[in-house]
Every structure is written in structure tokens, then in C-alpha cells.
Amino acid sequence: MKRTLAVLTSMALLVVMISGGVGAAPKKQVLRFYYPVGVAGPLAKAVGDLCDEFNSSQSEVLVDPIYSGGYAETMQRCITAAKSGNPPDIAVMTGADMWVSIDADIIIPLQPFIDKSGGDSFISPFYQAFLNDCEISGQIYGIPFQKSTPIFYYNKDMFREAGLDPNSGPKDWNELVEYAKKLTVRKGNTVTRWGLEIPVDQWIYTGMIMQAGGTISNKAGNRIALNTPEGIEALSFMKSLAMDYKVMPSRRLFGDSSADFVAGKTAMMYNSTGNLTFVRQNATFDWGVSFLPAGKVRAVPTGGGHLVVFNGISRERQEAAWKFITWLTSPANAAKWSVASGYVPVRKDAFNVAEMKQYVARYPQALVARDQLQYARREEPASHEGRQISQLITVMLESVLAGNEKLSDALNGVQNKIDTVLAPFSKK
């Protein structure tokens, strides 16, 4: 991409030099696009290919894709660049990061652009579950792009070995414990294969709070209620899996769990649908996916990133950014990105695209995340200072699951920290 950009820039300069600046070709809008790759691994080539295709499809806009690390790293780069007066034009942000960006006044509402593009006819094909993450204080600030839900992965060969039905994952938390016990293998006191791995991450934990019948964020985004009966129930369940039943390790991250699963070190795992491509390309065994096991209710959090447009750039650049966003999220490109990445297509009509039809016919596992959207709820925390609060929750989880802190003390402690973080917003 950078070589293409350099060649095009040189050609443009040559034209200007030859013509003496008179009658030169119209100057292209060159847009910087900051993007992360979350749990799915190195997908920079897929993003670059899409940007190259867009650049070749028209002559007014040139998008320069800049890989910026994970979501947190990308957010930090956006904040730093905006504060220095040199923001990117487009970026991919989580729902929590959009709250932070709005408070910092670095991104703009997109409703005026949506209206110019047809209003409801433009927005209605997108899954409502994903659009919910984009609406803050009555305004739409993002367009869904790389969206996900956690899904349940399991090794069918290991299921057969343990006498379990290979065509069905555990239906609820009780069956999850039962299956994990049967699938955990020990040699003496040493575990040689875990029955289950659940990444230590606030996304999974807040999803379990939803399954326990709760939610943590209020509508205004200035109150997080973590130390609740549902919060206690969800954390107690996670702790019991690691410390009481001893069927899962106390601390594994998303990438760790993925690697363990394809290596046969664990029989089941919670992970993002954005990990489908990694598993598909690396697993050497028969594997399946299913809905997350239900708690008191069946619920699943949404997750992933949205395309945002920045404040502090010209109206012309904002218009050019919107042109790229509409192209990138078209049915054909939404399908293309889903096939390349494993993320859920962000719009319903993407499943009518021939490439997508062929993909799901070959890999029906890709339909599970889509079908699970009927139980989807907004990603948590949906609040001011969402990134900081997510980090506080994850640190608390690590402490409890490692046995370093009592559950009640940990929840009281993190609740106090969160209350302090949100205090300035609670007064508004």
C-alpha cells in the first residue's frame, strides 16, 4: 500500500511539473485510516487489499491504511494524534472508545451523512444489535465494521472420546461444568488437557452478568453497577470453574486460548467469532461452534469495532471519509471482510452475496454468531471512561481467578474505583 501511495504521489508531482502547475489533474484526498486487528490475528493484508480495491475503483480519494495495534493501542494513537492537531481521518473504535472520543470531542455524529445517503434505507440493512453500540446520547457516531459476539468452540473428536454428542455444545452452565469435568485430563496432579478455557476479559465477564439476568451500565453512561447479585453470581461461577472444579486455567487471554485450542491443549473455549478464520486455518481436528451456554437467561454481548470520522479535519475530508465508509460496508465488501476475518457480516443483505453463500455452505459454523444475534445485548461497559473501566474490571478478574483476593473484597474494591472514575460525570 505504501509503495502504491508513493508511486501515485510521484506521478501526480510529475504531472504538475510538466504542466507548470496549469491544467494539473485534480488533487486526490489522501485519507489516513487507523485500524486495529483484535483477536483474529494479522489481518493487515485483508484490510490493505480492500483499501487498494477502493483506491482503484475511483479517482477522488486515496485511503492509506495504518495498522495501529489492538483496540487500546489504536485508541491511544487517535487521542495523541488529535491532541497534536493532526487526527486521522477514519478509525476503527469499540463502543467504549467512542464514549471516550465523544468526551474528548474528536469524532463527529454521522446522522447528517446517513441522511444524505438515504436515511433509513441506508441504515436499516445493518443488524440492529450492532447499531445499538453506535448510538450514544441519541446520536449515531459509528458505522459497524468488524463486529463480533463471543461464541462457544469445541473439539468434536474429544467430545466423541468422552462419550459426548459431537453435534451439540453444552446448553447451559450446569452442562458446561459437567462437560468440562469429563474433558479435563490429568496425570497425577498435573493437568495435561483442560476441559475449558475462558479468556480473562471484562467482555466475557459482563456477558456472564447478562446471562445471570443483569446489566452494568445505566442509559446516561455515568453509573456502573458491578457489585450486584448478578455480578457476584457471574464471578462466583467463573471462580468455581478455575479454583473449585479445576477444569480451566486461572489466566488465559484470547490469543492464548485460541492457540491452546488448535494445539489440542483444551477441549472447549469461549472466544470471539472473529477467531473463526484462525481456527479454520489452523485446527487439524473436527471442531464445532455453538451458542454460549445459557445462565438464567440466554444472552450474549456484542463486541468489535465501528468506523468513525474525526473532528478537526476539513468538511471535504469528512465527505471523502464517508465515501470510503459506505463503500467498505456495502453488502459485497461486508461479505468479503467476513470471509477473510471471521467477523459477523454487519448487514443482513451480505448473506445474499454469492461469496458469502459459498462460504457458509462450506463452513456452516459462520452462521452461529449471526443466529445468536437474536439474544444479543449492547456491549458493556457503555459508559464514560469505558476503556479505563474495562481495564479495572479485567485486573479484578485476574486477581480473583488467581486466588489473590476474596471475591467480595475484589468487587467492593473495583466498584469503589469505578465510582471514583465516574464521579465527575455523575454530577452532570
N, C-alpha and C positions, 0 to 999 in steps of 0.2 A: 504494500500500500504506500509506504513512504517513498519507494522508488518511483511508483506511478505518479505520486504527487510532485516529486522533483522534476520528472520529465515534462509533465504538463505545465508546471511553472516556468521551466526553461523555454518551452515552446511559446508561451504567452509573451515572455520578455523579448524573444526573437522577433515576434510579430510587431511589437511596439517599436523596437529598434529599426526594423526595416522600413516601417511606415512613418518614422519620425514622430510617432505618437498620434498621427492623424488617421482616422478611419480604423483604429485598432479594434480588435474583437472585444465584445463586451466582457468586462471583468467578472470572473466567477466568484460566487460567495463560497469561501473556504470555511467550513464549519468543523470545530473540534468536538468530538464525540467521546466522552469519558464513559467507559463501560467496565463493569466487573464481571468476573466469572465466579459464581458461587460454589456450590458443591459438585458441579458437574465435571470439573476438571478443565484442562486447557481447551477452550472453545474459541480462542482468538482467531483461528483460521476461518471458522464458520462466520464470525462477525465480519472479518475482513473481506470474505468473498461476497457477502451481502452488500457491503458498502461499495465494493468495486462494481458490482452489478448496477447499483443505483447510480454511481458516478458515470457509468457508460450509457445509462438509459436517457439522460438529458444533459443539457449543456449549461445550465444556470448555476448549479450547486455542486460543490465538491466536498464530500464528507471525509474527514481524517479520523479514523477510529483509533483511540488511545486506550490500551489496556491499563487499568488503574488498580489492579489487585482485587481483593474481595470487596464486599459491600462497605465495610467500615473504612477501608483504605480509600476507596473511591469517594466516599462522603467527605473524608478529611481533605482530599485533594480539591474537591469542589469548594469547600469552605475557604481553604487557603487561597485558591485562585481568585475567588470572588472578592475576598477581603483586600487582595492586592490590586483590584481593579481590572483583572484580566480573567473573567469567568469563562468556562467552556460555554458552548452554545447549547449542547444537549448532553444529558447524562442519564444513567440508569440508577434509580434510587428505590429503596424499600419504603414501605408506608411510614415506618418510624422516622426515617431520614427526611421524608417530605415534611413532617411536622417541624423538625429542626430547621429545615431550609426555609419554611414559611416564616418562622420566628425571626430568622436572620434576614428575611426579605431578599432572598437570592433566586427564587423561582417565581414564575408567574402563573395565574389561573389560565386555564385553557378554554374556557367556555366560549369566548369570542371566536376562536379558531374553529371550535366544534360547530358553532352556529353557521359560520361561513361554509363549512363542509357538508352541510345538510342537517345539522342538529340531531334530532332523534334518529333519523335514517342512518347517520354516521355512527352513532354511539350504541344503538340497540343491538347490533350483532355481537358485541362483546359480552362475555359472561358477566352477569350482574355481581356474582361473588367476587370477581376481580375488580370491577368498577367501585365496589364499596370501599376498597382500600385506597382509592384515588380521591375520594371525596372528603374534604376537611372543611369544617365550618361552612358547609353549604356550597363549596366551590370545588370543581374538578381541577386538580393540579398535575395529574399524570395520566398517561395512556398505558394500559397494561402491555407488557412486552415479554419478559421471561418470568412467567408465573408458575406457581407450584402449589402442591399440597404435600404433606408427608403421606407416604403410603407404606404398606407392610410387605417386605420382601421375605421370601422363604425358599429354602433349598428342598426341592421336591424329592431328590434322591435320599436325603437324610430323613425326610418325612416317611418315606417308604420303609427305610431301615428301622425306624422307630414304631412302625405299625400305625402311622397317622395317614389320614386321607390327603394325598398329594394335590388334590384339586380344590382344596379349601384351607385358607388360613384360619387361625383361631377367631371365633366370633366375638368374644368379649374378654374382659380382664381375667375372669376365672379360668377360661380355657387357655389364655396366654400363659398363665402360671403352670397349668397342667402340661402344656406342650413343652415349655421351656425346661421343666424338670426332666421330661423324657429325652430331650435332645441334648442336654448337657452331659458331657463325657468327662470322667475323672480317672486319673491314675493315682491311686492313693489319695493324698490331699491336694494334688495338683490338677487343675482343670486343663484338659487337652483340647476341649472344644466347648465353647459357650453355646448355650441354648438360644441366647438372645443378646442383642446389643441395641441399646437406645442411646443415641448421642446426648451428651450432657449439654443441653442447649435450652435457652428460655423458650424457643419456638415450640419444641416438643412438650415442655412442661406446661406452658399456657394452653396448649391443645388438650392436655390431660385435664386441666382445670375445666375447660369447656365440656369434656366428656363426663366430668363429675357434676355437671349442671350449673357451672358458674361462669363468670366473666370478670375481667380485672379492671377494665377502663370505663370511665364514665364518658358521656357524649361530648363534654367540653374538653376532654383530654387533660384535665388538671387534677385528677384523682385516680390513683391506682390502689385497688384493694386486693392485696395478696394474702394477708393473714386472715383468711376466711375458712369456714368449714370445707369448702371445695378446694381451696389452696392446700389445706392440711391433708385432705384425703388424697389428692394427686401426688403430693410429695411423699406421703407415707407409702403409697403404692410403689413408687419408683425406688424408695429406700429399701423396701422389703425385697424387691427383686435382686438387688445387689448385696444386701447385708444379711437378710434372713434366709431366703431361698438360695442365694448364691448361684443364680443362674445367668447373671450378666456381670461384666466387669464394672468397676465403680466409675471409671472415667474413660470414655472414648468420644472422639469428635466425629463429625460427619464423614470426613475423609478416612479416618481410622476405621470406622465401621464398614465403609464401602470396601476398603482394601481387605479387611478381615473376612467379609462375606464372600468375595470372589476367590479368596485363598482357601476357603473351607474351614476357617477358624471359628465361625459362628454359623448357626443354622437359620436364624431369623434376625431381622433388623427393622427398626424404624428408620426411614430415610426419605429424602425428597424424591418426588417424581423426576426432578431434574437430574437424578442419578441413573435414570433408566439406560441412557446410552452407555455410560461407563460399565454397568453390569452386563448389558447386552454384548459389549465388545470384549469383555474380559472373563466372564464366567464360563467354565468348561463343563458345567453340570446342568441338569434340568432344574429350572427355577421358575417361580411364580410370584405374583403380587396379588394383594387383596386390599380391601378397605382396612383402615386401622381397627383393631379390636375395640368394641364399644365399652364404655363405662356405664354409668347410669343412663346416659343417652348416647346416641351416635352423633358425633360432631368431629369436625376437622378444621384446623386453621388454614387460611390461605397464606401464601408467602411469595417471596421473589421480588422482582424489580419492575419499575414503571419508567417510561420515558418522560422526562421533564425538560422544560425550556427555561432558560435563565433570564433573569433581570440583569440590567447593566449592559446589554448588547442592543444594537440598533433594531428598529422595527423590521427592517429589511432582513436582517439575520434571523429574527424570530420567525418571520414568514418562511424563510428558507428551511429553518429547523422543522417547522410544521410540515412542509412538503416532504421532507425525509421521513418524519414520523408516520404520516399517512401511507407512504409507500411501504415502509418497513412492517407495518401492522395490517397490510392488505391480506385478504384470505390466502392468496398464493404464498406470500412470504411468511405469514404466521405458520402455515403448514410446513414450509421449508425449514424454518427455525426449529419447530417442534421435532421434526425428524432428525435434524442434526444434533439437537441438545437433549431431548427427553422432556423438556418443559411442556406443560399443557398448552395446546393452541389457545390463544387468548380470545378467540371469537368462534361462535358456533359454525359459521359457514366455512371455516377452514377444513372441516371434516368432509366437505363436498369436493375438495380439491383432489384430483387423481393421485398425486404423490402421497397425500395423507391416507387415502383409501387403500393404496397398495401397502403402505407402512403398517397400518393397524391390522390388515389382513394377515400380514406376516408376523407381527408382534402384537397380539391382542392385549398384552399387558399394558399397552399405552392407553387403553380405554378406561382402565380402573380409576385413574386420577380424574378424568372427565366425569365419570359416573358418580364419583364420590362428591362432586361439587354440590349435589343436592343437599348435603349435610354441612356445607362449608360455612364458616363464620369469619368475620373480619380478623385479620392478623393483629395480634397483641404484642407489645403494648401500643395502643393507638392513642398517643399522648405527646405532650410537650416533652422535650428531652428524652425521646424514645430510645435513642442509641445508648445513652448513659444508663437508663433504667434497665434495658436489656442486659447490659454488661453486669450490673449489680445482681440481677436475678441469676445469671449464669454462674457467677462467682459463688453465690449462695448455694446453688445446686451442687457444685463441685465440693464444697465444704461438707455438706450433709452426706452426700453419697460416699465420700471418702471416710466418713466416721469421725470427722474432726470437730463437729459441732452438733449439739442436740437440735432436733427438728424445731422445737418450739422457740429456742433461743435464736436460731437462724432466721426464722420467719419474722420474729419480733424485730430483730436487728435490721433486716433488709427493708422491712416496712418503715422503720424509722428513717432510714437513709433515703428511701424514695419520697417520703413525706417532706423531708428537708429539701430535696431537689425540686419538688413541685410547689413548694411554699410560695414562691413569687407569683406563680400562675394561679394559685388558689385564691389569692387576694383580689384578682381581677374580676 
